[in-house]
Amino acid sequence: MSQSETDERELGAAGSQLSTAPQEDAPAAGPSLGVIGWARWFWRQLTSMRVALILLFLLSLGSIPGSLVPQTSVDEIKVRDFKAAHETLTPIYEKLQLFDVYSSVWFSAIYILLFVSLIGCIVPRTWQFVGQLRSRPPRAPGRLTRLPAYATWRTEAEPEQVREAALAMLKKRRFRADATGNAVAAEKGYLREAGNLLFHIALIVILVAFAVGQLFKSEGGKLVVEGAGGGFSNTLTQYDNFKSGSLFDIDDLAPFSFELDKFVATYERNGPQKGTPRTYEAHVRYAEGADGKDKKAVVEVNKPLIVDGSKVYLIGHGFAPVVTVKDGKGKVVFTGAVPLLPIDSNATSTGAIKVPDGYRNAKGEKEQLGFNAFFVPTFAGDGKGQMFSQFPAADYPVLALSAYHGSFGSLGMDSGLPQNVYQLNTDKMKEFKDKNGDLLKKRMVPGETMELPDGAGSITYEKELKEWATFQVSQQPGNDLALLGAAAALAGLVGSLFIQRRRIWVRASRGADGVTVVEMAGLGRAESAKLPEELAELAALLNAEAPTAPEPEPEPEESDEPDVVPAEGAGK
C-alpha cells in the first residue's frame, strides 16, 4: 500500500463518526433479493431520516383539508350544510374521508408510519451515540498537514512536556482528550448530536401527546345568561354541544360549577377604531366539587379559568332581552331572557322566541306561539336607514318582533329531530295579522308592549336587558406533554444548529536536530471559519507553555579561493 493510500485511510478513520446519521448503502449488484432481503431493504428505507421528513411533510399536508373542510367531530351542522350546498363534491369527499380527516385511514397510516420511522431511526443512533461517548477520541492521522486547519512550530521543551501541557489545556477547555503515542487527541461538540437526537425524540413526544389528546379529550360549549339562574354544572346534560375522544369516560369530567354574575364590555367610542372591543370580562362565581365554597374569578379572552385540570374559555358575547308573554286572559305563559345571536361587529342580533306550552287562544284551544326577533343595541332612529346597530354597546336598544301562532306541535320542538333554537320554522304556523291584513310586527323600546289581535294576548319588552357569554370547557390531557415536547424540540434544534462538533490533535516529536517539533491540526464535520480561529487560539495558549525556539544561526560559508597572506614588508 502506498503512503498516500495509507494517509487517506488514516484521515478517513480520524474523520469518521462525526455524526450518528446512518450511512446510505449503495445497491449491490447480484442476484435479486428474497423476501427477507426485501423486508430488510424496506425497513432501512422506512427508518431513514429522509423518509421520516417526507412522512412529516405528508402529515402536515394531510392536515390542510381538516382546516378547510368542515369536520364531523367539530360541527355536524356545518357538515350537513356543506353537503347540502355541494352535492357534486360530497360523494368524492366522503370517499376520501375529508369530513373525518383526523380519524381517516390514510391520515392514521401516515401518522403510524411516521411514529415507527422516527423510533426505528432514533434507537440505533442513540446506542451509537452512547458508544461514541464511551470511546476514546480517534488517533491522529499520519499527516496532519492534510487537515483543513494546521499549525506548527519548533520548541526547546521536551516532547513529553508539550504533550502534558496540551492535554491539560484541552481538558481545561472542556475537550475530551486522550494521549496516545506521540500525540494528544481531543474532541468537543457532542451536544450537537445530542441536540439532534433530542429534536427527533421530541417529535415522538409531540406525536404521543397528539394521540393522547385526541383519545382522551373532551370539549363542550355552553351559553350562560348573566344574573340569577344563569349557571352551569359540569355534567354532560348541561352542555349545548359536546364532543370527546374515543377513550374518554364521562366519569372523567371534573366536578365543578359556575355562575355568570355579570358581563362587562367596553368599546372604543371615537376615532377610526370606533366600536372596537377594549375589554371583555365575565365575572363568575365557581365552586369545585359538590360542596365546594364559592370563589370569584374574572374570565377574559385568552385568560381562561382553570378548575381541576379543565379550562373554561370565554369565546362569545351577546344580548338577551327580557320579554313577557301573556294570553288573552292576562295569564303569564312565558317570561325570561331570550339570547339572540349577533350577526355583525356592532351586535345586531337575531333569534326566536318560542312559547311551546301554557298558551290558549281566545277560544280556549291550546296553541303554540313563535316570534321572530331582531335586536339592535344602538338604534340609528326612525327614517335613518335599515335597522342595523350603530354601536355594539346598549346605548339605544330596540327590539323588533313579528308574531306567529299554530296548533300544538307546530313549532316542531316535540318531533325528536335536532333544530336550531335561534331560528323559527314557520312552515306549520300562521301569521298574526295587523289591521291591514299584513304580518303583525312591531319595533319596541324597553317597556313597550305588542298586543296580539282579537284578544289573543300580548308580548312585552321589559326594561331589563341582560347579556350572555358563551364558554368553552376544554379538557386536553396531552397539552402539557405537547408543550414539553415543543420546548425540547426547540432546545434540540438550537443545539444541533449552533454547536459545531470538531476534533483537535497535537503531536510533539523530536526532530533530526534534537529540537521538538509541535504540530496542531483540527477537523470539523463541516467547513467553518470558527475552526481555524479556535485552533489559532489553542496554538497561542500552548505556545505560551512551549515557546518557539530561536532559529539556529547560519554557519559561515567556506571559500574555494586560498587565503592570501601579505608578504613581509609589503606596503612599505
CORMO-V938101 format. One record per backbone hydrogen bond with DSSP energy under -0.5 kcal/mol. NH is the residue of the N-H (numbers start at 1). CO is the residue of the C=O. E is the energy in kcal/mol with one decimal. If there is no record, write none. Layout:
# CORMO-V938101
nh: (NH NH)
co: (CO CO)
e: (E E)
This chain:
# CORMO-V938101
nh: (6 7 8 9 10 11 12 13 14 15 16 18 25 38 39 40 41 42 43 44 45 46 47 48 52 53 54 55 56 57 58 59 60 61 62 63 64 64 67 67 68 69 72 74 75 79 80 81 82 83 84 85 86 90 91 92 93 94 95 96 97 98 100 101 103 104 108 109 110 111 112 113 114 115 116 117 118 119 120 121 122 123 124 125 126 127 128 129 130 131 132 133 134 135 144 146 147 149 151 153 155 156 162 163 164 165 166 167 168 169 170 171 172 173 174 175 176 177 178 180 180 183 184 185 186 187 188 192 193 194 195 196 197 198 199 200 201 202 203 204 205 206 207 208 209 210 211 212 213 214 215 216 217 218 219 220 221 222 224 224 226 227 230 231 232 234 235 238 239 240 241 243 245 247 248 252 253 256 257 258 259 260 261 261 262 264 265 266 268 274 275 276 278 279 281 282 283 283 284 284 285 286 287 289 292 295 297 299 300 300 301 303 305 306 307 307 310 311 312 313 313 314 315 315 316 318 320 321 322 323 323 324 325 326 327 328 330 333 333 334 336 338 339 340 341 343 344 347 349 350 351 353 354 355 356 361 364 367 368 369 370 371 372 373 374 375 376 379 384 388 390 395 396 398 399 400 401 402 403 404 405 406 408 410 412 415 421 423 425 426 429 430 432 434 437 440 442 444 444 446 447 448 450 451 452 455 456 457 458 459 460 461 462 462 466 468 469 470 471 472 473 473 474 474 475 477 479 482 483 484 485 486 487 488 489 490 491 492 493 494 495 496 497 498 499 500 501 502 503 504 505 506 507 508 509 511 514 516 517 518 518 519 520 521 522 523 525 531 532 533 534 535 536 537 538 539 540 541 542 543 544 545 545 546 549 565 566 570 572)
co: (2 3 4 5 6 7 8 9 10 11 13 15 23 34 35 36 37 38 39 40 41 42 43 45 48 49 50 51 52 53 54 55 56 57 58 59 60 61 63 64 64 65 99 71 71 75 76 77 78 79 80 81 82 86 87 88 89 90 91 92 94 93 97 98 100 101 104 105 106 107 108 109 110 111 112 113 114 115 116 117 118 119 120 121 122 123 124 125 126 127 128 129 130 131 142 143 144 522 520 518 516 547 158 159 160 161 162 163 164 165 166 167 168 169 171 170 187 175 185 178 183 180 506 178 504 176 502 189 189 190 191 192 193 194 195 196 197 198 199 200 201 202 203 204 205 206 207 208 209 210 211 212 213 475 243 473 241 471 222 469 467 260 227 229 258 256 233 235 236 221 221 219 217 215 245 249 250 254 287 232 285 230 259 283 283 281 263 279 276 271 268 273 266 266 264 299 262 281 282 297 259 295 257 255 289 286 284 282 298 303 280 300 312 304 305 310 307 474 305 311 472 300 313 470 470 468 466 338 464 321 336 460 334 458 331 360 327 325 331 325 323 321 337 319 350 348 348 344 375 341 373 371 352 369 354 365 361 359 406 355 404 353 402 351 400 349 398 396 381 386 378 393 377 376 444 374 442 372 440 370 430 368 366 407 409 412 419 420 423 424 426 405 403 438 434 432 401 399 442 397 461 445 459 449 457 452 453 452 326 450 324 448 322 460 320 318 224 316 222 313 220 471 311 472 218 475 476 478 479 480 481 482 483 484 485 486 487 488 489 490 491 492 493 494 495 498 499 188 523 186 521 184 519 182 517 515 511 155 509 153 516 507 151 505 149 503 501 528 528 529 530 531 532 533 534 535 536 537 538 539 540 541 542 542 154 563 564 567 569)
e: (-2.0 -2.5 -2.4 -2.1 -2.4 -2.8 -2.2 -1.7 -2.2 -2.1 -0.7 -0.6 -0.6 -2.6 -2.2 -2.5 -2.4 -2.7 -2.3 -2.5 -2.2 -2.6 -2.3 -1.1 -1.9 -2.1 -2.0 -2.7 -2.2 -2.2 -2.4 -2.4 -1.9 -2.6 -2.8 -0.9 -0.5 -1.1 -0.7 -1.5 -1.6 -2.9 -2.7 -1.1 -2.6 -1.6 -2.4 -2.4 -2.4 -2.4 -1.9 -1.8 -1.5 -1.8 -0.6 -0.6 -2.8 -2.5 -1.9 -2.0 -0.8 -2.7 -1.0 -0.5 -0.7 -1.5 -2.0 -2.3 -2.0 -2.3 -2.7 -2.6 -2.4 -2.0 -2.6 -2.7 -2.4 -2.0 -2.9 -1.6 -2.5 -2.3 -0.5 -1.0 -2.6 -2.0 -2.3 -2.3 -2.5 -2.2 -1.9 -2.1 -1.6 -0.9 -0.6 -1.3 -1.7 -1.2 -2.8 -2.0 -2.7 -0.6 -2.1 -2.5 -2.3 -2.4 -2.7 -2.6 -2.3 -2.4 -2.5 -2.0 -2.0 -1.4 -1.6 -2.5 -3.0 -0.9 -2.4 -0.6 -2.4 -1.6 -2.9 -3.0 -2.5 -1.7 -2.4 -1.6 -0.5 -2.2 -2.7 -2.0 -2.5 -2.6 -2.3 -1.7 -2.6 -2.4 -1.4 -1.4 -2.1 -2.5 -2.2 -2.6 -2.7 -2.5 -2.2 -2.8 -2.7 -2.3 -2.1 -2.4 -1.1 -1.7 -2.6 -1.9 -2.0 -2.3 -0.5 -2.9 -2.6 -2.1 -2.0 -1.5 -2.5 -2.6 -2.9 -1.5 -1.1 -2.6 -1.2 -2.6 -2.6 -2.2 -1.3 -2.4 -1.8 -1.0 -2.0 -2.5 -2.3 -2.3 -0.9 -2.0 -1.3 -2.9 -0.5 -1.7 -2.3 -1.5 -3.9 -2.3 -3.3 -1.3 -2.7 -2.5 -2.5 -0.7 -0.7 -2.7 -2.0 -2.9 -2.4 -3.5 -0.6 -2.6 -2.3 -2.7 -0.5 -1.5 -0.6 -2.2 -2.3 -0.5 -0.6 -2.9 -2.4 -2.8 -3.1 -0.7 -2.8 -0.6 -0.6 -2.5 -1.2 -1.9 -3.4 -0.6 -1.4 -0.6 -2.3 -2.0 -3.4 -2.6 -2.2 -0.7 -1.9 -2.6 -0.6 -1.5 -2.0 -2.5 -0.6 -2.2 -2.5 -3.7 -0.6 -1.6 -3.1 -2.3 -1.8 -2.6 -0.5 -2.8 -0.6 -2.6 -2.1 -1.8 -2.8 -1.8 -2.1 -2.3 -1.9 -2.4 -2.3 -3.0 -2.3 -2.1 -1.5 -1.9 -2.3 -2.0 -2.0 -2.3 -3.1 -3.4 -2.7 -1.5 -2.0 -2.5 -2.7 -1.8 -0.6 -2.4 -1.1 -1.0 -0.6 -1.4 -0.6 -0.8 -1.2 -3.8 -2.0 -2.7 -1.8 -3.5 -2.3 -3.3 -0.5 -0.5 -4.0 -2.1 -3.1 -0.6 -2.8 -0.6 -1.2 -0.6 -1.9 -2.0 -2.8 -2.6 -2.2 -1.0 -1.6 -2.5 -2.4 -1.6 -2.9 -2.2 -2.6 -0.5 -2.8 -0.7 -2.8 -0.6 -1.5 -2.4 -2.5 -2.3 -2.4 -2.6 -2.4 -2.4 -2.5 -2.2 -2.4 -2.9 -2.4 -2.3 -2.2 -2.5 -1.6 -2.3 -1.5 -0.5 -0.5 -2.5 -2.7 -2.3 -2.6 -2.4 -2.9 -2.1 -1.9 -2.9 -1.6 -1.6 -3.4 -3.2 -0.6 -2.9 -3.3 -2.0 -2.1 -2.3 -1.6 -0.7 -0.7 -1.2 -2.8 -2.7 -2.5 -2.0 -2.5 -2.7 -2.0 -1.8 -2.5 -2.5 -1.2 -0.8 -0.5 -2.6 -3.1 -0.6 -0.5 -2.0 -1.6)
